[in-house]
Amino acid sequence: MKLTLTPAEMVESDVHDLEAFGFSQNAISDAAQVISYFNYINRIADGLGVDLEPEMKK
């Protein structure tokens, strides 16, 4: 959630914490890229006023 809500507050120790849970650097990088992509797409959609598909509103 930190990468989404407060990305400027991400620090190296956040990565070390994930490594301590057993995540590899590749897994952490993959997750950061997916999270960043979804944040980007959501911001574009919000900025353009895109409405949710009806089935997504349920």
N, CA, C, O and CB atoms as a CASP TS submission, in Angstrom:
PFRMAT TS
TARGET T0000
AUTHOR 0000-0000-0000
METHOD Language model
MODEL 1
PARENT N/A
ATOM      1  N   MET     1       0.810  -1.186   0.000  1.00  0.00           N
ATOM      2  CA  MET     1       0.000   0.000   0.000  1.00  0.00           C
ATOM      3  C   MET     1       0.857   1.255   0.000  1.00  0.00           C
ATOM      4  O   MET     1       0.453   2.284  -0.540  1.00  0.00           O
ATOM      5  CB  MET     1      -0.923  -0.005   1.185  1.00  0.00           C
ATOM      6  N   LYS     2       2.010   1.178   0.588  1.00  0.00           N
ATOM      7  CA  LYS     2       2.861   2.357   0.681  1.00  0.00           C
ATOM      8  C   LYS     2       3.255   2.858  -0.701  1.00  0.00           C
ATOM      9  O   LYS     2       3.291   4.066  -0.934  1.00  0.00           O
ATOM     10  CB  LYS     2       4.109   2.050   1.503  1.00  0.00           C
ATOM     11  N   LEU     3       3.548   1.953  -1.610  1.00  0.00           N
ATOM     12  CA  LEU     3       3.947   2.356  -2.959  1.00  0.00           C
ATOM     13  C   LEU     3       2.810   3.084  -3.662  1.00  0.00           C
ATOM     14  O   LEU     3       3.056   3.963  -4.488  1.00  0.00           O
ATOM     15  CB  LEU     3       4.381   1.134  -3.783  1.00  0.00           C
ATOM     16  N   THR     4       1.574   2.731  -3.346  1.00  0.00           N
ATOM     17  CA  THR     4       0.415   3.385  -3.947  1.00  0.00           C
ATOM     18  C   THR     4       0.069   4.686  -3.238  1.00  0.00           C
ATOM     19  O   THR     4      -0.145   5.709  -3.890  1.00  0.00           O
ATOM     20  CB  THR     4      -0.784   2.451  -3.925  1.00  0.00           C
ATOM     21  N   LEU     5       0.012   4.658  -1.917  1.00  0.00           N
ATOM     22  CA  LEU     5      -0.475   5.813  -1.161  1.00  0.00           C
ATOM     23  C   LEU     5       0.578   6.887  -0.930  1.00  0.00           C
ATOM     24  O   LEU     5       0.277   8.079  -0.995  1.00  0.00           O
ATOM     25  CB  LEU     5      -1.003   5.359   0.158  1.00  0.00           C
ATOM     26  N   THR     6       1.816   6.471  -0.661  1.00  0.00           N
ATOM     27  CA  THR     6       2.879   7.440  -0.354  1.00  0.00           C
ATOM     28  C   THR     6       4.186   7.007  -1.017  1.00  0.00           C
ATOM     29  O   THR     6       5.151   6.689  -0.323  1.00  0.00           O
ATOM     30  CB  THR     6       3.074   7.580   1.186  1.00  0.00           C
ATOM     31  N   PRO     7       4.229   6.991  -2.346  1.00  0.00           N
ATOM     32  CA  PRO     7       5.418   6.473  -3.027  1.00  0.00           C
ATOM     33  C   PRO     7       6.701   7.245  -2.709  1.00  0.00           C
ATOM     34  O   PRO     7       7.790   6.670  -2.728  1.00  0.00           O
ATOM     35  CB  PRO     7       5.188   6.492  -4.507  1.00  0.00           C
ATOM     36  N   ALA     8       6.581   8.523  -2.421  1.00  0.00           N
ATOM     37  CA  ALA     8       7.772   9.317  -2.109  1.00  0.00           C
ATOM     38  C   ALA     8       8.401   8.914  -0.782  1.00  0.00           C
ATOM     39  O   ALA     8       9.543   9.276  -0.499  1.00  0.00           O
ATOM     40  CB  ALA     8       7.421  10.792  -2.079  1.00  0.00           C
ATOM     41  N   GLU     9       7.663   8.170   0.028  1.00  0.00           N
ATOM     42  CA  GLU     9       8.178   7.732   1.326  1.00  0.00           C
ATOM     43  C   GLU     9       8.832   6.355   1.278  1.00  0.00           C
ATOM     44  O   GLU     9       9.288   5.853   2.305  1.00  0.00           O
ATOM     45  CB  GLU     9       7.064   7.718   2.336  1.00  0.00           C
ATOM     46  N   MET    10       8.882   5.743   0.104  1.00  0.00           N
ATOM     47  CA  MET    10       9.550   4.446  -0.027  1.00  0.00           C
ATOM     48  C   MET    10      11.046   4.633   0.210  1.00  0.00           C
ATOM     49  O   MET    10      11.659   5.565  -0.310  1.00  0.00           O
ATOM     50  CB  MET    10       9.285   3.815  -1.434  1.00  0.00           C
ATOM     51  N   VAL    11      11.617   3.737   0.998  1.00  0.00           N
ATOM     52  CA  VAL    11      13.045   3.797   1.307  1.00  0.00           C
ATOM     53  C   VAL    11      13.650   2.402   1.150  1.00  0.00           C
ATOM     54  O   VAL    11      12.937   1.404   1.042  1.00  0.00           O
ATOM     55  CB  VAL    11      13.283   4.347   2.749  1.00  0.00           C
ATOM     56  N   GLU    12      14.955   2.361   1.141  1.00  0.00           N
ATOM     57  CA  GLU    12      15.663   1.097   0.931  1.00  0.00           C
ATOM     58  C   GLU    12      15.278   0.038   1.966  1.00  0.00           C
ATOM     59  O   GLU    12      15.235  -1.152   1.653  1.00  0.00           O
ATOM     60  CB  GLU    12      17.166   1.332   0.974  1.00  0.00           C
ATOM     61  N   SER    13      15.001   0.467   3.185  1.00  0.00           N
ATOM     62  CA  SER    13      14.635  -0.506   4.222  1.00  0.00           C
ATOM     63  C   SER    13      13.316  -1.209   3.902  1.00  0.00           C
ATOM     64  O   SER    13      13.084  -2.323   4.373  1.00  0.00           O
ATOM     65  CB  SER    13      14.534   0.187   5.582  1.00  0.00           C
ATOM     66  N   ASP    14      12.453  -0.577   3.111  1.00  0.00           N
ATOM     67  CA  ASP    14      11.212  -1.244   2.689  1.00  0.00           C
ATOM     68  C   ASP    14      11.534  -2.469   1.843  1.00  0.00           C
ATOM     69  O   ASP    14      10.904  -3.517   1.985  1.00  0.00           O
ATOM     70  CB  ASP    14      10.307  -0.269   1.896  1.00  0.00           C
ATOM     71  N   VAL    15      12.508  -2.330   0.973  1.00  0.00           N
ATOM     72  CA  VAL    15      12.940  -3.456   0.140  1.00  0.00           C
ATOM     73  C   VAL    15      13.566  -4.534   1.018  1.00  0.00           C
ATOM     74  O   VAL    15      13.304  -5.722   0.830  1.00  0.00           O
ATOM     75  CB  VAL    15      13.947  -2.988  -0.947  1.00  0.00           C
ATOM     76  N   HIS    16      14.386  -4.122   1.969  1.00  0.00           N
ATOM     77  CA  HIS    16      15.019  -5.091   2.871  1.00  0.00           C
ATOM     78  C   HIS    16      13.975  -5.857   3.689  1.00  0.00           C
ATOM     79  O   HIS    16      14.134  -7.050   3.951  1.00  0.00           O
ATOM     80  CB  HIS    16      16.003  -4.377   3.813  1.00  0.00           C
ATOM     81  N   ASP    17      12.914  -5.165   4.087  1.00  0.00           N
ATOM     82  CA  ASP    17      11.836  -5.840   4.828  1.00  0.00           C
ATOM     83  C   ASP    17      11.195  -6.928   3.970  1.00  0.00           C
ATOM     84  O   ASP    17      10.914  -8.022   4.459  1.00  0.00           O
ATOM     85  CB  ASP    17      10.764  -4.819   5.281  1.00  0.00           C
ATOM     86  N   LEU    18      10.965  -6.629   2.698  1.00  0.00           N
ATOM     87  CA  LEU    18      10.376  -7.630   1.799  1.00  0.00           C
ATOM     88  C   LEU    18      11.328  -8.800   1.580  1.00  0.00           C
ATOM     89  O   LEU    18      10.901  -9.952   1.512  1.00  0.00           O
ATOM     90  CB  LEU    18      10.013  -6.991   0.449  1.00  0.00           C
ATOM     91  N   GLU    19      12.610  -8.500   1.473  1.00  0.00           N
ATOM     92  CA  GLU    19      13.604  -9.570   1.324  1.00  0.00           C
ATOM     93  C   GLU    19      13.615 -10.460   2.564  1.00  0.00           C
ATOM     94  O   GLU    19      13.789 -11.675   2.460  1.00  0.00           O
ATOM     95  CB  GLU    19      15.014  -8.977   1.078  1.00  0.00           C
ATOM     96  N   ALA    20      13.429  -9.859   3.729  1.00  0.00           N
ATOM     97  CA  ALA    20      13.406 -10.632   4.975  1.00  0.00           C
ATOM     98  C   ALA    20      12.225 -11.599   5.014  1.00  0.00           C
ATOM     99  O   ALA    20      12.282 -12.624   5.692  1.00  0.00           O
ATOM    100  CB  ALA    20      13.348  -9.691   6.181  1.00  0.00           C
ATOM    101  N   PHE    21      11.159 -11.274   4.290  1.00  0.00           N
ATOM    102  CA  PHE    21       9.998 -12.168   4.187  1.00  0.00           C
ATOM    103  C   PHE    21      10.202 -13.235   3.119  1.00  0.00           C
ATOM    104  O   PHE    21       9.342 -14.093   2.923  1.00  0.00           O
ATOM    105  CB  PHE    21       8.737 -11.366   3.878  1.00  0.00           C
ATOM    106  N   GLY    22      11.346 -13.181   2.424  1.00  0.00           N
ATOM    107  CA  GLY    22      11.660 -14.211   1.447  1.00  0.00           C
ATOM    108  C   GLY    22      11.462 -13.821  -0.003  1.00  0.00           C
ATOM    109  O   GLY    22      11.636 -14.655  -0.891  1.00  0.00           O
ATOM    110  N   PHE    23      11.102 -12.571  -0.264  1.00  0.00           N
ATOM    111  CA  PHE    23      10.933 -12.134  -1.645  1.00  0.00           C
ATOM    112  C   PHE    23      12.293 -11.854  -2.274  1.00  0.00           C
ATOM    113  O   PHE    23      13.155 -11.230  -1.654  1.00  0.00           O
ATOM    114  CB  PHE    23      10.035 -10.880  -1.715  1.00  0.00           C
ATOM    115  N   SER    24      12.480 -12.314  -3.499  1.00  0.00           N
ATOM    116  CA  SER    24      13.720 -12.033  -4.221  1.00  0.00           C
ATOM    117  C   SER    24      13.672 -10.606  -4.771  1.00  0.00           C
ATOM    118  O   SER    24      12.610  -9.988  -4.835  1.00  0.00           O
ATOM    119  CB  SER    24      13.941 -13.062  -5.372  1.00  0.00           C
ATOM    120  N   GLN    25      14.828 -10.101  -5.162  1.00  0.00           N
ATOM    121  CA  GLN    25      14.867  -8.769  -5.763  1.00  0.00           C
ATOM    122  C   GLN    25      14.062  -8.736  -7.057  1.00  0.00           C
ATOM    123  O   GLN    25      13.428  -7.728  -7.367  1.00  0.00           O
ATOM    124  CB  GLN    25      16.316  -8.342  -6.030  1.00  0.00           C
ATOM    125  N   ASN    26      14.085  -9.834  -7.815  1.00  0.00           N
ATOM    126  CA  ASN    26      13.282  -9.891  -9.042  1.00  0.00           C
ATOM    127  C   ASN    26      11.795  -9.836  -8.721  1.00  0.00           C
ATOM    128  O   ASN    26      11.042  -9.139  -9.401  1.00  0.00           O
ATOM    129  CB  ASN    26      13.601 -11.167  -9.836  1.00  0.00           C
ATOM    130  N   ALA    27      11.365 -10.561  -7.696  1.00  0.00           N
ATOM    131  CA  ALA    27       9.950 -10.554  -7.310  1.00  0.00           C
ATOM    132  C   ALA    27       9.523  -9.166  -6.837  1.00  0.00           C
ATOM    133  O   ALA    27       8.424  -8.708  -7.153  1.00  0.00           O
ATOM    134  CB  ALA    27       9.687 -11.594  -6.204  1.00  0.00           C
ATOM    135  N   ILE    28      10.382  -8.506  -6.088  1.00  0.00           N
ATOM    136  CA  ILE    28      10.086  -7.156  -5.603  1.00  0.00           C
ATOM    137  C   ILE    28       9.991  -6.191  -6.780  1.00  0.00           C
ATOM    138  O   ILE    28       9.090  -5.354  -6.830  1.00  0.00           O
ATOM    139  CB  ILE    28      11.167  -6.681  -4.600  1.00  0.00           C
ATOM    140  N   SER    29      10.912  -6.307  -7.716  1.00  0.00           N
ATOM    141  CA  SER    29      10.880  -5.465  -8.912  1.00  0.00           C
ATOM    142  C   SER    29       9.615  -5.713  -9.723  1.00  0.00           C
ATOM    143  O   SER    29       8.963  -4.768 -10.166  1.00  0.00           O
ATOM    144  CB  SER    29      12.117  -5.718  -9.778  1.00  0.00           C
ATOM    145  N   ASP    30       9.269  -6.982  -9.917  1.00  0.00           N
ATOM    146  CA  ASP    30       8.047  -7.321 -10.662  1.00  0.00           C
ATOM    147  C   ASP    30       6.820  -6.717  -9.984  1.00  0.00           C
ATOM    148  O   ASP    30       5.967  -6.121 -10.643  1.00  0.00           O
ATOM    149  CB  ASP    30       7.887  -8.855 -10.780  1.00  0.00           C
ATOM    150  N   ALA    31       6.737  -6.875  -8.670  1.00  0.00           N
ATOM    151  CA  ALA    31       5.589  -6.347  -7.931  1.00  0.00           C
ATOM    152  C   ALA    31       5.524  -4.824  -8.047  1.00  0.00           C
ATOM    153  O   ALA    31       4.448  -4.265  -8.265  1.00  0.00           O
ATOM    154  CB  ALA    31       5.664  -6.765  -6.449  1.00  0.00           C
ATOM    155  N   ALA    32       6.655  -4.158  -7.906  1.00  0.00           N
ATOM    156  CA  ALA    32       6.683  -2.695  -8.005  1.00  0.00           C
ATOM    157  C   ALA    32       6.231  -2.232  -9.385  1.00  0.00           C
ATOM    158  O   ALA    32       5.526  -1.230  -9.507  1.00  0.00           O
ATOM    159  CB  ALA    32       8.093  -2.163  -7.708  1.00  0.00           C
ATOM    160  N   GLN    33       6.634  -2.957 -10.420  1.00  0.00           N
ATOM    161  CA  GLN    33       6.236  -2.584 -11.776  1.00  0.00           C
ATOM    162  C   GLN    33       4.743  -2.792 -12.004  1.00  0.00           C
ATOM    163  O   GLN    33       4.094  -1.954 -12.630  1.00  0.00           O
ATOM    164  CB  GLN    33       7.032  -3.389 -12.796  1.00  0.00           C
ATOM    165  N   VAL    34       4.191  -3.891 -11.508  1.00  0.00           N
ATOM    166  CA  VAL    34       2.749  -4.150 -11.661  1.00  0.00           C
ATOM    167  C   VAL    34       1.945  -3.116 -10.876  1.00  0.00           C
ATOM    168  O   VAL    34       0.972  -2.562 -11.387  1.00  0.00           O
ATOM    169  CB  VAL    34       2.392  -5.587 -11.181  1.00  0.00           C
ATOM    170  N   ILE    35       2.352  -2.863  -9.641  1.00  0.00           N
ATOM    171  CA  ILE    35       1.662  -1.871  -8.816  1.00  0.00           C
ATOM    172  C   ILE    35       1.710  -0.500  -9.486  1.00  0.00           C
ATOM    173  O   ILE    35       0.697   0.198  -9.550  1.00  0.00           O
ATOM    174  CB  ILE    35       2.291  -1.802  -7.407  1.00  0.00           C
ATOM    175  N   SER    36       2.876  -0.117  -9.980  1.00  0.00           N
ATOM    176  CA  SER    36       3.032   1.181 -10.634  1.00  0.00           C
ATOM    177  C   SER    36       2.180   1.283 -11.888  1.00  0.00           C
ATOM    178  O   SER    36       1.592   2.331 -12.157  1.00  0.00           O
ATOM    179  CB  SER    36       4.492   1.424 -10.982  1.00  0.00           C
ATOM    180  N   TYR    37       2.110   0.202 -12.654  1.00  0.00           N
ATOM    181  CA  TYR    37       1.300   0.198 -13.874  1.00  0.00           C
ATOM    182  C   TYR    37      -0.177   0.400 -13.538  1.00  0.00           C
ATOM    183  O   TYR    37      -0.853   1.212 -14.171  1.00  0.00           O
ATOM    184  CB  TYR    37       1.495  -1.121 -14.650  1.00  0.00           C
ATOM    185  N   PHE    38      -0.678  -0.334 -12.549  1.00  0.00           N
ATOM    186  CA  PHE    38      -2.085  -0.184 -12.174  1.00  0.00           C
ATOM    187  C   PHE    38      -2.360   1.218 -11.641  1.00  0.00           C
ATOM    188  O   PHE    38      -3.412   1.787 -11.930  1.00  0.00           O
ATOM    189  CB  PHE    38      -2.475  -1.235 -11.123  1.00  0.00           C
ATOM    190  N   ASN    39      -1.438   1.784 -10.871  1.00  0.00           N
ATOM    191  CA  ASN    39      -1.604   3.157 -10.396  1.00  0.00           C
ATOM    192  C   ASN    39      -1.673   4.127 -11.569  1.00  0.00           C
ATOM    193  O   ASN    39      -2.497   5.041 -11.583  1.00  0.00           O
ATOM    194  CB  ASN    39      -0.454   3.545  -9.451  1.00  0.00           C
ATOM    195  N   TYR    40      -0.808   3.924 -12.543  1.00  0.00           N
ATOM    196  CA  TYR    40      -0.778   4.771 -13.743  1.00  0.00           C
ATOM    197  C   TYR    40      -2.096   4.682 -14.508  1.00  0.00           C
ATOM    198  O   TYR    40      -2.693   5.703 -14.848  1.00  0.00           O
ATOM    199  CB  TYR    40       0.393   4.366 -14.660  1.00  0.00           C
ATOM    200  N   ILE    41      -2.544   3.462 -14.776  1.00  0.00           N
ATOM    201  CA  ILE    41      -3.782   3.261 -15.536  1.00  0.00           C
ATOM    202  C   ILE    41      -4.973   3.862 -14.790  1.00  0.00           C
ATOM    203  O   ILE    41      -5.825   4.504 -15.404  1.00  0.00           O
ATOM    204  CB  ILE    41      -4.019   1.756 -15.798  1.00  0.00           C
ATOM    205  N   ASN    42      -5.040   3.664 -13.490  1.00  0.00           N
ATOM    206  CA  ASN    42      -6.134   4.237 -12.705  1.00  0.00           C
ATOM    207  C   ASN    42      -6.098   5.761 -12.730  1.00  0.00           C
ATOM    208  O   ASN    42      -7.146   6.402 -12.799  1.00  0.00           O
ATOM    209  CB  ASN    42      -6.071   3.737 -11.262  1.00  0.00           C
ATOM    210  N   ARG    43      -4.920   6.339 -12.675  1.00  0.00           N
ATOM    211  CA  ARG    43      -4.815   7.800 -12.716  1.00  0.00           C
ATOM    212  C   ARG    43      -5.255   8.334 -14.074  1.00  0.00           C
ATOM    213  O   ARG    43      -5.938   9.356 -14.145  1.00  0.00           O
ATOM    214  CB  ARG    43      -3.373   8.246 -12.413  1.00  0.00           C
ATOM    215  N   ILE    44      -4.871   7.654 -15.151  1.00  0.00           N
ATOM    216  CA  ILE    44      -5.310   8.054 -16.494  1.00  0.00           C
ATOM    217  C   ILE    44      -6.833   7.975 -16.580  1.00  0.00           C
ATOM    218  O   ILE    44      -7.483   8.911 -17.045  1.00  0.00           O
ATOM    219  CB  ILE    44      -4.653   7.153 -17.585  1.00  0.00           C
ATOM    220  N   ALA    45      -7.400   6.851 -16.128  1.00  0.00           N
ATOM    221  CA  ALA    45      -8.854   6.672 -16.182  1.00  0.00           C
ATOM    222  C   ALA    45      -9.569   7.743 -15.356  1.00  0.00           C
ATOM    223  O   ALA    45     -10.560   8.316 -15.809  1.00  0.00           O
ATOM    224  CB  ALA    45      -9.241   5.268 -15.678  1.00  0.00           C
ATOM    225  N   ASP    46      -9.076   8.011 -14.160  1.00  0.00           N
ATOM    226  CA  ASP    46      -9.683   9.045 -13.323  1.00  0.00           C
ATOM    227  C   ASP    46      -9.567  10.417 -13.984  1.00  0.00           C
ATOM    228  O   ASP    46     -10.518  11.199 -13.976  1.00  0.00           O
ATOM    229  CB  ASP    46      -9.023   9.067 -11.933  1.00  0.00           C
ATOM    230  N   GLY    47      -8.401  10.703 -14.553  1.00  0.00           N
ATOM    231  CA  GLY    47      -8.167  11.998 -15.190  1.00  0.00           C
ATOM    232  C   GLY    47      -9.032  12.230 -16.416  1.00  0.00           C
ATOM    233  O   GLY    47      -9.374  13.367 -16.739  1.00  0.00           O
ATOM    234  N   LEU    48      -9.383  11.153 -17.092  1.00  0.00           N
ATOM    235  CA  LEU    48     -10.223  11.261 -18.282  1.00  0.00           C
ATOM    236  C   LEU    48     -11.701  11.068 -17.972  1.00  0.00           C
ATOM    237  O   LEU    48     -12.539  11.152 -18.869  1.00  0.00           O
ATOM    238  CB  LEU    48      -9.788  10.249 -19.313  1.00  0.00           C
ATOM    239  N   GLY    49     -12.024  10.814 -16.719  1.00  0.00           N
ATOM    240  CA  GLY    49     -13.415  10.634 -16.324  1.00  0.00           C
ATOM    241  C   GLY    49     -14.037   9.351 -16.837  1.00  0.00           C
ATOM    242  O   GLY    49     -15.242   9.294 -17.079  1.00  0.00           O
ATOM    243  N   VAL    50     -13.223   8.324 -17.002  1.00  0.00           N
ATOM    244  CA  VAL    50     -13.717   7.038 -17.494  1.00  0.00           C
ATOM    245  C   VAL    50     -14.602   6.399 -16.434  1.00  0.00           C
ATOM    246  O   VAL    50     -14.219   6.300 -15.268  1.00  0.00           O
ATOM    247  CB  VAL    50     -12.541   6.095 -17.869  1.00  0.00           C
ATOM    248  N   ASP    51     -15.788   5.966 -16.848  1.00  0.00           N
ATOM    249  CA  ASP    51     -16.699   5.280 -15.936  1.00  0.00           C
ATOM    250  C   ASP    51     -16.373   3.795 -15.887  1.00  0.00           C
ATOM    251  O   ASP    51     -15.876   3.221 -16.856  1.00  0.00           O
ATOM    252  CB  ASP    51     -18.162   5.493 -16.364  1.00  0.00           C
ATOM    253  N   LEU    52     -16.660   3.186 -14.748  1.00  0.00           N
ATOM    254  CA  LEU    52     -16.500   1.742 -14.611  1.00  0.00           C
ATOM    255  C   LEU    52     -17.506   1.019 -15.490  1.00  0.00           C
ATOM    256  O   LEU    52     -18.603   1.519 -15.737  1.00  0.00           O
ATOM    257  CB  LEU    52     -16.664   1.310 -13.144  1.00  0.00           C
ATOM    258  N   GLU    53     -17.127  -0.149 -15.956  1.00  0.00           N
ATOM    259  CA  GLU    53     -18.078  -1.011 -16.646  1.00  0.00           C
ATOM    260  C   GLU    53     -19.159  -1.388 -15.642  1.00  0.00           C
ATOM    261  O   GLU    53     -18.866  -1.527 -14.455  1.00  0.00           O
ATOM    262  CB  GLU    53     -17.378  -2.287 -17.247  1.00  0.00           C
ATOM    263  N   PRO    54     -20.411  -1.558 -16.091  1.00  0.00           N
ATOM    264  CA  PRO    54     -21.504  -1.859 -15.150  1.00  0.00           C
ATOM    265  C   PRO    54     -21.222  -3.054 -14.243  1.00  0.00           C
ATOM    266  O   PRO    54     -21.548  -3.015 -13.056  1.00  0.00           O
ATOM    267  CB  PRO    54     -22.773  -2.116 -15.917  1.00  0.00           C
ATOM    268  N   GLU    55     -20.619  -4.117 -14.784  1.00  0.00           N
ATOM    269  CA  GLU    55     -20.352  -5.298 -13.962  1.00  0.00           C
ATOM    270  C   GLU    55     -19.273  -5.048 -12.905  1.00  0.00           C
ATOM    271  O   GLU    55     -19.181  -5.798 -11.933  1.00  0.00           O
ATOM    272  CB  GLU    55     -19.936  -6.456 -14.849  1.00  0.00           C
ATOM    273  N   MET    56     -18.465  -4.013 -13.081  1.00  0.00           N
ATOM    274  CA  MET    56     -17.424  -3.689 -12.105  1.00  0.00           C
ATOM    275  C   MET    56     -17.982  -2.902 -10.913  1.00  0.00           C
ATOM    276  O   MET    56     -17.334  -2.818  -9.870  1.00  0.00           O
ATOM    277  CB  MET    56     -16.310  -2.889 -12.779  1.00  0.00           C
ATOM    278  N   LYS    57     -19.164  -2.334 -11.061  1.00  0.00           N
ATOM    279  CA  LYS    57     -19.763  -1.529  -9.996  1.00  0.00           C
ATOM    280  C   LYS    57     -20.424  -2.378  -8.922  1.00  0.00           C
ATOM    281  O   LYS    57     -20.826  -1.857  -7.882  1.00  0.00           O
ATOM    282  CB  LYS    57     -20.776  -0.577 -10.578  1.00  0.00           C
ATOM    283  N   LYS    58     -20.541  -3.665  -9.158  1.00  0.00           N
ATOM    284  CA  LYS    58     -21.218  -4.559  -8.206  1.00  0.00           C
ATOM    285  C   LYS    58     -20.392  -4.788  -6.971  1.00  0.00           C
ATOM    286  O   LYS    58     -20.816  -5.515  -6.072  1.00  0.00           O
ATOM    287  CB  LYS    58     -21.533  -5.888  -8.855  1.00  0.00           C
TER
END
